[in-house]
Amino acid sequence: MDGKAVKISEYKGKVLLIVNVASKCGYTRQYTGLEAIYRKYKDQGFEILAFPCNDFGGQEPGTNEEIVEFCSSKFDVTFKLFDKIEVLKNKAPLYAVLTDNPLTGTEDIKWNFEKFLINREGNIVSRFKSKVTPESEEIAEQIEKLLR
C-alpha cells in the first residue's frame, strides 16, 4: 500500500497466512483474530499478508488510505496490508496460484477472509474458508507445526 512493489520471494523462510480482506463484511471482525495471531507468532517467523478486495458485494469500497486508517483505528492492525486486488474476474497473479494448484484445487475464492497458509519453503499447505477464524485451533496448530 506504500506504492512499492513487493515480491513474494521477500518472504522466503517465513510462514505466511495470506488473506483477502474487506472493511464492510460480516467477517471484518476477523481483523482482531488476525492481529492476535500475528502478534503471537511474528517473532517466530510468521507474517500475515492481507489483500483488500472489493469483489464480494462491494464490501471494500475504500481507497488505500481509508483502508489503512480503518484497520489501524478500529483493529490496531500492524501486519502488512497490500493494494486492493481482484480475486475473481481479473484475478491477481498470486491468487491465480493460490486457487489453482494440486493442494487447494481449482475453486475460486467464495468470500472475504478466505485464508491460505504457506510454509517456509513457499509451498501452499492449507486453505481455510471464511468461517474458520484466524485464532481457531485448526489454524493455530498448523502455524505452530510449520514454525518448529
BASE-483811 format. One record per atom (N, C-alpha, C): residue in three letters; z negated, y, x negated; atom name. Coordinates in steps of 0.02 Angstrom, whole numbers. Layout:
- ala; Z; Y; X; CA
...
***
This chain:
- met; 0; -61; -40; N
- met; 0; 0; 0; CA
- met; 0; 63; -42; C
- asp; -10; 55; -107; N
- asp; -10; 114; -150; CA
- asp; 59; 131; -177; C
- gly; 111; 98; -151; N
- gly; 179; 112; -171; CA
- gly; 203; 74; -232; C
- lys; 160; 33; -260; N
- lys; 179; -6; -319; CA
- lys; 199; -77; -298; C
- ala; 254; -101; -327; N
- ala; 275; -170; -315; CA
- ala; 226; -218; -349; C
- val; 211; -273; -315; N
- val; 165; -322; -342; CA
- val; 199; -390; -341; C
- lys; 196; -425; -396; N
- lys; 223; -493; -400; CA
- lys; 167; -541; -387; C
- ile; 181; -592; -348; N
- ile; 130; -643; -333; CA
- ile; 105; -676; -398; C
- ser; 147; -676; -449; N
- ser; 127; -706; -513; CA
- ser; 69; -669; -545; C
- glu; 57; -607; -525; N
- glu; -1; -569; -550; CA
- glu; -67; -602; -530; C
- tyr; -64; -646; -482; N
- tyr; -124; -680; -457; CA
- tyr; -130; -751; -483; C
- lys; -89; -768; -534; N
- lys; -92; -834; -563; CA
- lys; -163; -848; -588; C
- gly; -187; -908; -574; N
- gly; -254; -927; -595; CA
- gly; -308; -909; -543; C
- lys; -288; -877; -489; N
- lys; -335; -859; -435; CA
- lys; -324; -905; -375; C
- val; -376; -914; -336; N
- val; -371; -946; -271; CA
- val; -358; -890; -221; C
- leu; -306; -897; -180; N
- leu; -286; -844; -134; CA
- leu; -292; -865; -62; C
- leu; -312; -818; -20; N
- leu; -306; -826; 53; CA
- leu; -259; -770; 74; C
- ile; -201; -790; 100; N
- ile; -150; -742; 122; CA
- ile; -152; -740; 198; C
- val; -156; -680; 226; N
- val; -165; -674; 299; CA
- val; -125; -614; 325; C
- asn; -93; -624; 383; N
- asn; -60; -568; 417; CA
- asn; -111; -538; 465; C
- val; -120; -472; 460; N
- val; -174; -439; 497; CA
- val; -147; -385; 544; C
- ala; -190; -364; 591; N
- ala; -172; -311; 638; CA
- ala; -236; -277; 662; C
- ser; -231; -212; 675; N
- ser; -289; -172; 693; CA
- ser; -307; -173; 767; C
- lys; -260; -193; 809; N
- lys; -271; -190; 882; CA
- lys; -262; -258; 914; C
- cys; -292; -308; 883; N
- cys; -284; -377; 905; CA
- cys; -353; -405; 925; C
- gly; -352; -455; 968; N
- gly; -415; -488; 986; CA
- gly; -449; -520; 926; C
- tyr; -410; -535; 874; N
- tyr; -438; -566; 814; CA
- tyr; -457; -515; 760; C
- thr; -448; -450; 774; N
- thr; -462; -399; 724; CA
- thr; -532; -404; 696; C
- arg; -579; -427; 735; N
- arg; -649; -433; 711; CA
- arg; -653; -482; 652; C
- gln; -599; -522; 640; N
- gln; -599; -567; 583; CA
- gln; -599; -529; 516; C
- tyr; -586; -464; 517; N
- tyr; -592; -425; 456; CA
- tyr; -663; -432; 428; C
- thr; -713; -436; 472; N
- thr; -783; -443; 450; CA
- thr; -791; -508; 410; C
- gly; -765; -563; 436; N
- gly; -769; -627; 402; CA
- gly; -729; -628; 338; C
- leu; -670; -598; 339; N
- leu; -629; -595; 279; CA
- leu; -666; -558; 223; C
- glu; -696; -502; 240; N
- glu; -733; -464; 190; CA
- glu; -793; -503; 165; C
- ala; -827; -538; 210; N
- ala; -885; -578; 190; CA
- ala; -866; -633; 140; C
- ile; -812; -669; 153; N
- ile; -793; -722; 105; CA
- ile; -764; -692; 41; C
- tyr; -732; -635; 46; N
- tyr; -707; -602; -14; CA
- tyr; -766; -584; -59; C
- arg; -816; -553; -32; N
- arg; -875; -534; -72; CA
- arg; -911; -595; -100; C
- lys; -913; -648; -62; N
- lys; -948; -709; -84; CA
- lys; -914; -742; -143; C
- tyr; -847; -744; -142; N
- tyr; -810; -784; -191; CA
- tyr; -770; -744; -243; C
- lys; -765; -678; -236; N
- lys; -720; -640; -279; CA
- lys; -737; -646; -353; C
- asp; -800; -652; -371; N
- asp; -819; -658; -441; CA
- asp; -804; -726; -470; C
- gln; -782; -772; -427; N
- gln; -765; -840; -450; CA
- gln; -690; -850; -455; C
- gly; -651; -797; -444; N
- gly; -579; -803; -449; CA
- gly; -543; -808; -383; C
- phe; -572; -779; -330; N
- phe; -543; -782; -263; CA
- phe; -517; -713; -243; C
- glu; -460; -711; -212; N
- glu; -431; -649; -187; CA
- glu; -405; -659; -116; C
- ile; -408; -606; -77; N
- ile; -377; -605; -11; CA
- ile; -319; -555; -16; C
- leu; -261; -577; 7; N
- leu; -202; -534; 11; CA
- leu; -186; -526; 85; C
- ala; -196; -466; 110; N
- ala; -187; -453; 182; CA
- ala; -124; -412; 193; C
- phe; -83; -436; 240; N
- phe; -19; -405; 255; CA
- phe; -18; -382; 328; C
- pro; -27; -317; 340; N
- pro; -21; -292; 409; CA
- pro; 47; -309; 438; C
- cys; 46; -324; 503; N
- cys; 107; -348; 536; CA
- cys; 107; -323; 608; C
- asn; 163; -297; 630; N
- asn; 169; -271; 698; CA
- asn; 213; -315; 742; C
- asp; 224; -378; 721; N
- asp; 269; -423; 756; CA
- asp; 242; -450; 822; C
- phe; 177; -445; 832; N
- phe; 147; -477; 891; CA
- phe; 117; -425; 938; C
- gly; 153; -408; 989; N
- gly; 129; -362; 1040; CA
- gly; 118; -291; 1015; C
- gly; 150; -272; 961; N
- gly; 142; -204; 935; CA
- gly; 70; -188; 916; C
- gln; 34; -238; 891; N
- gln; -38; -230; 879; CA
- gln; -56; -200; 811; C
- glu; -5; -181; 773; N
- glu; -16; -144; 710; CA
- glu; 33; -86; 706; C
- pro; 23; -35; 749; N
- pro; 70; 20; 752; CA
- pro; 60; 73; 698; C
- gly; 3; 72; 663; N
- gly; -15; 125; 616; CA
- gly; 27; 128; 553; C
- thr; 21; 185; 520; N
- thr; 50; 195; 454; CA
- thr; 5; 160; 403; C
- asn; 28; 154; 342; N
- asn; -14; 125; 289; CA
- asn; -79; 163; 283; C
- glu; -76; 229; 285; N
- glu; -136; 270; 278; CA
- glu; -184; 257; 336; C
- glu; -158; 253; 397; N
- glu; -201; 240; 455; CA
- glu; -233; 171; 451; C
- ile; -195; 122; 427; N
- ile; -221; 54; 421; CA
- ile; -277; 51; 370; C
- val; -267; 82; 312; N
- val; -319; 84; 260; CA
- val; -382; 119; 287; C
- glu; -373; 175; 320; N
- glu; -430; 211; 348; CA
- glu; -467; 169; 399; C
- phe; -431; 136; 444; N
- phe; -462; 94; 494; CA
- phe; -501; 37; 462; C
- cys; -470; 3; 415; N
- cys; -502; -55; 383; CA
- cys; -563; -35; 343; C
- ser; -559; 21; 308; N
- ser; -617; 41; 267; CA
- ser; -673; 70; 310; C
- ser; -656; 109; 361; N
- ser; -709; 141; 402; CA
- ser; -741; 93; 452; C
- lys; -701; 48; 481; N
- lys; -728; 3; 532; CA
- lys; -756; -62; 504; C
- phe; -727; -86; 449; N
- phe; -746; -152; 423; CA
- phe; -765; -153; 349; C
- asp; -765; -95; 317; N
- asp; -784; -89; 246; CA
- asp; -743; -137; 203; C
- val; -679; -143; 218; N
- val; -634; -189; 182; CA
- val; -624; -165; 110; C
- thr; -633; -212; 63; N
- thr; -622; -197; -8; CA
- thr; -569; -243; -38; C
- phe; -546; -293; 0; N
- phe; -494; -337; -27; CA
- phe; -426; -302; -21; C
- lys; -375; -331; -52; N
- lys; -310; -300; -59; CA
- lys; -270; -300; 7; C
- leu; -249; -239; 28; N
- leu; -204; -230; 85; CA
- leu; -136; -211; 58; C
- phe; -85; -241; 86; N
- phe; -16; -227; 64; CA
- phe; 21; -189; 118; C
- asp; 83; -169; 102; N
- asp; 126; -136; 151; CA
- asp; 135; -180; 212; C
- lys; 147; -147; 268; N
- lys; 162; -183; 330; CA
- lys; 226; -222; 320; C
- ile; 226; -284; 345; N
- ile; 284; -328; 337; CA
- ile; 303; -358; 405; C
- glu; 358; -394; 405; N
- glu; 378; -434; 462; CA
- glu; 371; -507; 443; C
- val; 346; -547; 489; N
- val; 338; -619; 476; CA
- val; 381; -662; 521; C
- leu; 420; -630; 565; N
- leu; 462; -668; 611; CA
- leu; 536; -655; 599; C
- lys; 564; -605; 632; N
- lys; 637; -593; 630; CA
- lys; 663; -579; 560; C
- asn; 641; -525; 531; N
- asn; 661; -506; 463; CA
- asn; 605; -527; 415; C
- lys; 593; -591; 414; N
- lys; 535; -620; 379; CA
- lys; 533; -600; 305; C
- ala; 476; -574; 285; N
- ala; 465; -557; 214; CA
- ala; 473; -621; 172; C
- pro; 500; -615; 112; N
- pro; 512; -675; 69; CA
- pro; 449; -718; 59; C
- leu; 392; -687; 50; N
- leu; 330; -725; 42; CA
- leu; 317; -769; 103; C
- tyr; 327; -741; 162; N
- tyr; 315; -779; 223; CA
- tyr; 369; -831; 237; C
- ala; 428; -820; 209; N
- ala; 480; -872; 214; CA
- ala; 457; -935; 177; C
- val; 425; -925; 120; N
- val; 399; -983; 82; CA
- val; 338; -1013; 117; C
- leu; 293; -971; 141; N
- leu; 232; -995; 173; CA
- leu; 246; -1036; 236; C
- thr; 299; -1019; 271; N
- thr; 313; -1052; 335; CA
- thr; 370; -1102; 332; C
- asp; 393; -1117; 273; N
- asp; 447; -1166; 266; CA
- asp; 437; -1205; 201; C
- asn; 394; -1254; 203; N
- asn; 380; -1294; 144; CA
- asn; 354; -1362; 166; C
- pro; 354; -1412; 122; N
- pro; 333; -1480; 141; CA
- pro; 261; -1485; 167; C
- leu; 216; -1444; 142; N
- leu; 146; -1450; 163; CA
- leu; 133; -1419; 231; C
- thr; 156; -1357; 242; N
- thr; 139; -1323; 305; CA
- thr; 194; -1330; 357; C
- gly; 250; -1359; 338; N
- gly; 304; -1369; 386; CA
- gly; 350; -1308; 393; C
- thr; 384; -1305; 450; N
- thr; 433; -1252; 460; CA
- thr; 417; -1210; 522; C
- glu; 356; -1211; 543; N
- glu; 335; -1174; 603; CA
- glu; 323; -1100; 587; C
- asp; 351; -1056; 629; N
- asp; 340; -984; 622; CA
- asp; 267; -968; 634; C
- ile; 247; -910; 609; N
- ile; 181; -883; 623; CA
- ile; 177; -873; 699; C
- lys; 121; -892; 729; N
- lys; 114; -886; 802; CA
- lys; 80; -822; 824; C
- trp; 35; -794; 779; N
- trp; -1; -734; 798; CA
- trp; -32; -702; 737; C
- asn; -66; -646; 746; N
- asn; -101; -612; 692; CA
- asn; -158; -655; 666; C
- phe; -176; -644; 604; N
- phe; -232; -677; 570; CA
- phe; -222; -752; 559; C
- glu; -160; -772; 549; N
- glu; -146; -840; 526; CA
- glu; -156; -838; 450; C
- lys; -186; -891; 423; N
- lys; -207; -891; 353; CA
- lys; -177; -949; 313; C
- phe; -162; -935; 249; N
- phe; -136; -984; 203; CA
- phe; -179; -984; 140; C
- leu; -200; -1042; 120; N
- leu; -241; -1049; 60; CA
- leu; -196; -1074; 3; C
- ile; -201; -1040; -54; N
- ile; -159; -1054; -112; CA
- ile; -205; -1071; -171; C
- asn; -189; -1125; -208; N
- asn; -232; -1144; -264; CA
- asn; -216; -1103; -327; C
- arg; -254; -1115; -380; N
- arg; -246; -1077; -442; CA
- arg; -177; -1085; -474; C
- glu; -143; -1140; -458; N
- glu; -77; -1152; -486; CA
- glu; -21; -1120; -443; C
- gly; -41; -1088; -389; N
- gly; 8; -1055; -346; CA
- gly; 37; -1099; -292; C
- asn; 7; -1157; -280; N
- asn; 31; -1203; -228; CA
- asn; -5; -1191; -162; C
- ile; 32; -1195; -108; N
- ile; 3; -1190; -41; CA
- ile; -35; -1254; -29; C
- val; -99; -1249; -9; N
- val; -138; -1309; 4; CA
- val; -160; -1316; 77; C
- ser; -163; -1260; 114; N
- ser; -185; -1264; 184; CA
- ser; -158; -1206; 224; C
- arg; -152; -1219; 288; N
- arg; -133; -1167; 336; CA
- arg; -183; -1170; 393; C
- phe; -208; -1111; 413; N
- phe; -257; -1107; 466; CA
- phe; -231; -1061; 521; C
- lys; -234; -1085; 582; N
- lys; -213; -1044; 639; CA
- lys; -262; -986; 649; C
- ser; -241; -938; 689; N
- ser; -280; -877; 700; CA
- ser; -351; -889; 724; C
- lys; -360; -939; 766; N
- lys; -427; -951; 794; CA
- lys; -477; -977; 743; C
- val; -455; -1002; 686; N
- val; -501; -1026; 634; CA
- val; -527; -964; 598; C
- thr; -592; -952; 603; N
- thr; -621; -892; 574; CA
- thr; -626; -898; 498; C
- pro; -621; -842; 463; N
- pro; -623; -843; 390; CA
- pro; -686; -875; 362; C
- glu; -742; -865; 394; N
- glu; -806; -891; 368; CA
- glu; -822; -961; 395; C
- ser; -774; -993; 427; N
- ser; -784; -1060; 453; CA
- ser; -799; -1109; 397; C
- glu; -833; -1163; 414; N
- glu; -848; -1216; 365; CA
- glu; -783; -1246; 338; C
- glu; -734; -1252; 382; N
- glu; -669; -1281; 363; CA
- glu; -637; -1242; 305; C
- ile; -637; -1176; 310; N
- ile; -607; -1135; 258; CA
- ile; -654; -1133; 197; C
- ala; -718; -1122; 207; N
- ala; -765; -1117; 151; CA
- ala; -765; -1179; 107; C
- glu; -764; -1237; 138; N
- glu; -763; -1300; 99; CA
- glu; -702; -1303; 54; C
- gln; -645; -1284; 81; N
- gln; -583; -1287; 41; CA
- gln; -582; -1235; -15; C
- ile; -607; -1175; 0; N
- ile; -610; -1124; -52; CA
- ile; -655; -1147; -109; C
- glu; -714; -1172; -90; N
- glu; -762; -1194; -141; CA
- glu; -734; -1251; -183; C
- lys; -699; -1297; -153; N
- lys; -669; -1352; -189; CA
- lys; -617; -1326; -239; C
- leu; -575; -1278; -218; N
- leu; -524; -1250; -262; CA
- leu; -553; -1208; -318; C
- leu; -611; -1179; -307; N
- leu; -642; -1136; -358; CA
- leu; -678; -1177; -412; C
- arg; -691; -1240; -401; N
- arg; -727; -1282; -450; CA
- arg; -686; -1292; -513; C
***
